[in-house]
Amino acid sequence: MAVLSDADRAKVNAGLMRFLSANADIYLFTGLTKNDLRAAVNSTDSWIDSNQSSYNSALPAAAQSNLTAAEKTLLFCAVALMRVDIDLARRVFEVD
């Protein structure tokens, strides 16, 4: 997986802004302007790209060898969503 294009980063930013607006009672993101949020999206994407090898090294050998880059990313996202909000993870992954 590679760093997102500028257009894809903009899509992530717009989607996150829509999500935050619809869930302002839960996720406030106070103190961030739209530009700050976009910078955070860009930095997060760059960090993910820069730390792929570290993440891969942290996985068990079977996962390192057998999962594709996309599957490893999905695994990371699933765990991260569960850490944020189990109800959100349930809506995304439809888990009980």
C-alpha positions in Angstrom: 0.0 0.0 0.0 1.2 3.5 -0.8 0.6 6.9 0.5 -2.8 8.2 -0.6 -3.1 10.6 -3.4 -4.1 14.2 -2.6 -7.6 13.5 -3.9 -8.0 10.5 -1.7 -6.7 12.4 1.3 -9.3 15.0 0.6 -12.0 12.3 0.4 -10.8 11.0 3.8 -10.9 14.5 5.2 -14.4 15.2 3.8 -15.8 11.9 5.1 -14.3 12.4 8.5 -15.8 15.9 8.7 -19.2 14.5 7.7 -18.9 11.8 10.3 -17.8 14.3 13.0 -20.7 16.6 12.2 -23.2 13.8 12.4 -21.7 12.6 15.7 -20.7 15.9 17.4 -22.3 14.7 20.6 -19.6 11.9 20.8 -16.6 13.1 18.9 -15.8 16.8 19.4 -12.4 17.3 17.8 -12.4 20.7 19.6 -9.6 23.0 18.8 -9.0 21.9 15.2 -9.8 23.9 12.2 -10.6 22.3 8.8 -7.0 22.9 7.8 -5.8 21.4 11.0 -7.9 18.3 10.4 -6.5 18.0 6.8 -3.0 18.3 8.1 -3.7 15.6 10.6 -5.1 13.3 7.8 -2.0 14.0 5.8 0.4 13.3 8.7 -1.5 10.1 9.7 -1.2 8.8 6.1 2.5 9.6 6.0 3.1 8.0 9.4 1.4 4.8 8.3 3.6 4.7 5.2 6.7 5.4 7.2 6.0 2.7 9.8 4.8 -0.2 7.7 7.9 -2.2 8.4 7.6 -1.7 12.1 4.0 -2.8 12.1 4.8 -5.8 10.0 7.6 -6.8 12.3 5.2 -6.6 15.3 2.9 -9.2 13.7 3.3 -12.9 14.3 5.3 -14.7 11.6 2.2 -16.4 10.1 0.6 -13.0 9.6 3.8 -11.5 8.2 4.1 -14.2 5.7 0.5 -14.9 4.7 -1.4 -11.7 4.8 -1.3 -9.2 2.0 -0.6 -5.5 2.6 -4.3 -4.8 2.2 -5.2 -7.5 4.7 -2.7 -6.2 7.2 -4.2 -2.7 6.8 -7.7 -4.0 7.4 -6.5 -5.8 10.5 -4.9 -2.6 11.8 -8.1 -0.6 11.1 -10.3 -3.2 12.8 -8.2 -3.1 16.0 -8.0 0.7 15.9 -11.8 1.0 15.5 -12.4 -1.3 18.4 -10.1 0.8 20.6 -12.0 3.9 19.7 -15.6 2.8 19.9 -17.0 -0.8 19.9 -20.3 0.4 18.6 -18.6 2.1 15.7 -16.6 -1.0 15.0 -19.8 -3.0 15.1 -21.4 -0.7 12.5 -18.4 -1.0 10.2 -17.7 -4.7 10.7 -21.1 -5.9 11.9 -19.6 -7.8 14.8 -21.3 -8.8 18.1 
